[in-house]
Amino acid sequence: MEQGTVKWFNAEKGFGFIERENG
């Protein structure tokens, strides 16, 4: 899994979006 800040996560769809620390 990529490291970074998780902006949101949809448990129903089973995916989320991660903001990478390196832009």
KAURWO-V144327 format. One record per residue. N is the residue number from 1. SS is DSSP state (alpha for helix, beta for strand, coil for the rest). PHI is phi in radians with two decimals (* if undefined). PSI is psi in whole degrees, -180 to 180 (none if undefined). Layout:
N & SS & PHI & PSI
N & SS & PHI & PSI
This chain:
1 & coil & * & 143
2 & coil & -1.27 & 146
3 & coil & -1.56 & 144
4 & beta & 2.73 & -172
5 & beta & -1.61 & 126
6 & beta & -1.39 & 115
7 & beta & -1.36 & -41
8 & beta & -2.81 & 159
9 & beta & -2.53 & 130
10 & beta & -1.84 & 104
11 & coil & -1.17 & -31
12 & coil & -1.17 & -43
13 & coil & -1.50 & -19
14 & coil & 1.37 & 30
15 & beta & -2.60 & 166
16 & beta & -2.61 & -174
17 & beta & -2.20 & 131
18 & beta & -2.02 & 128
19 & beta & -1.51 & 116
20 & beta & -1.24 & 144
21 & coil & -1.20 & -28
22 & coil & -1.64 & 36
23 & coil & 1.27 & none
